[in-house]
């Protein structure tokens, strides 16, 4: 029992946190150099899952990709360290809570721990994403045509594509070039039919898929490429809800922490005055 | 001369250097006036550059945006500062760093890249602005660290910790801004490409590394390495990291400024 307790304390040690953070910084510095010189090795990570990538590009180019494997190991270790350290402190805080003491005070004290748990939720999101996500690239659609998502009964149709071309004086370099594009899609999934407006940075969500506009044509009024089409990226990513939940939790924790920090700063100033 | 022409930023850099010279000369009001004028010109220039990119983001112009945010941080210290020698030294150091950053922006601009359509979202703007502000605030930490390091070496631990309080405040602020920048970038990346991480840009590694750095600096007071000089030294190391991995990539090649 004593041994287990020792391990528990060691896993949550703050000095271990510092070592892991330093290790990750060093590793990321190496990664920066590798990404700069060998970006073509890492680009497929956007489209394939991590396991497929690791078995192919990762394994075959170990001198260039080892930093990413080390990073994942260090991240896993940091996740364990963060969980143990935070949980220990949360337990102590809750146990020390005096009866009748304002709940808001306790909530503010818990704000940094909320941020720590949020990081864990985000990391879980990444894990789920890299293990289970599916990406379908190069889905070309012409107006009036449809395509099926392989292995499903889902069908996407491009009803129309509206491109806005810039014609003002302010942005010389954009003259007669596309400044916005909106594609109207109809998605049929079994008996369910949904239509949506797709644009750059404006995906259409149709559970469990999301549709992203990668390219469209024609990009320019006076270019010789006049074909009208869109190029879609179709994603099925179950990790995103974890990731965005974690992000919201972190922002909530950060706001609470900054509020606490700011009120104590103001109180300190008043005292000094 | 248009608001977006480099000449305006050149003038801002001149005012920043003037503020430094006045600060070294021991004037009290002159550095504030000159810094205020420099910031105003810098802001006008940024407005001009934004006008030439809007609704897209001038993503490659960080070399002009970061000095503005750093200058604002320096102004807060300078305008807030009581007549303490320490504060005068910190603001002097900040003005020196500000001048260097502004002149590197003048001679190594990276504004030859045009904005691209995918940056037409609020999240791209927030990613860019929060990132520049985060870096600016952290260079303030570096200014404090340079000045306080020799003092902290001689001071007792408790006195040293009190000295480092303002430095810690700027670290917290940089961490908050950097986090918001990363989150905005992740949202932008998801909306545009369908994934919060895009492995096409080496900056993804340094953005993560810098976040780890801020986390490390915020955790240091809880460790045995919490001595004031140790923390000041770590902050200096952090500034070097940001300089190499986050500031230098924002600069372009040497070019003689076209001022009009």
Boltz contact constraints between the chains, C-beta under 6 A:
constraints:
  - contact:
      token1: [A, 14]
      token2: [B, 222]
      max_distance: 6.0
  - contact:
      token1: [A, 14]
      token2: [B, 223]
      max_distance: 6.0
  - contact:
      token1: [A, 15]
      token2: [B, 223]
      max_distance: 6.0
  - contact:
      token1: [A, 17]
      token2: [B, 219]
      max_distance: 6.0
  - contact:
      token1: [A, 18]
      token2: [B, 223]
      max_distance: 6.0
  - contact:
      token1: [A, 21]
      token2: [B, 212]
      max_distance: 6.0
  - contact:
      token1: [A, 21]
      token2: [B, 215]
      max_distance: 6.0
  - contact:
      token1: [A, 21]
      token2: [B, 216]
      max_distance: 6.0
  - contact:
      token1: [A, 24]
      token2: [B, 212]
      max_distance: 6.0
  - contact:
      token1: [A, 25]
      token2: [B, 209]
      max_distance: 6.0
  - contact:
      token1: [A, 25]
      token2: [B, 212]
      max_distance: 6.0
  - contact:
      token1: [A, 28]
      token2: [B, 205]
      max_distance: 6.0
  - contact:
      token1: [A, 28]
      token2: [B, 208]
      max_distance: 6.0
  - contact:
      token1: [A, 28]
      token2: [B, 209]
      max_distance: 6.0
  - contact:
      token1: [A, 31]
      token2: [B, 205]
      max_distance: 6.0
  - contact:
      token1: [A, 32]
      token2: [B, 202]
      max_distance: 6.0
  - contact:
      token1: [A, 32]
      token2: [B, 205]
      max_distance: 6.0
  - contact:
      token1: [A, 32]
      token2: [B, 206]
      max_distance: 6.0
  - contact:
      token1: [A, 35]
      token2: [B, 202]
      max_distance: 6.0
  - contact:
      token1: [A, 35]
      token2: [B, 205]
      max_distance: 6.0
  - contact:
      token1: [A, 36]
      token2: [B, 202]
      max_distance: 6.0
  - contact:
      token1: [A, 42]
      token2: [B, 199]
      max_distance: 6.0
  - contact:
      token1: [A, 43]
      token2: [B, 200]
      max_distance: 6.0
  - contact:
      token1: [A, 45]
      token2: [B, 199]
      max_distance: 6.0
  - contact:
      token1: [A, 46]
      token2: [B, 199]
      max_distance: 6.0
  - contact:
      token1: [A, 173]
      token2: [B, 114]
      max_distance: 6.0
  - contact:
      token1: [A, 200]
      token2: [B, 117]
      max_distance: 6.0
  - contact:
      token1: [A, 200]
      token2: [B, 118]
      max_distance: 6.0
  - contact:
      token1: [A, 201]
      token2: [B, 121]
      max_distance: 6.0
  - contact:
      token1: [A, 201]
      token2: [B, 191]
      max_distance: 6.0
  - contact:
      token1: [A, 201]
      token2: [B, 192]
      max_distance: 6.0
  - contact:
      token1: [A, 212]
      token2: [B, 194]
      max_distance: 6.0
  - contact:
      token1: [A, 233]
      token2: [B, 194]
      max_distance: 6.0
  - contact:
      token1: [A, 235]
      token2: [B, 194]
      max_distance: 6.0
  - contact:
      token1: [A, 243]
      token2: [B, 196]
      max_distance: 6.0
  - contact:
      token1: [A, 247]
      token2: [B, 183]
      max_distance: 6.0
  - contact:
      token1: [A, 254]
      token2: [B, 176]
      max_distance: 6.0
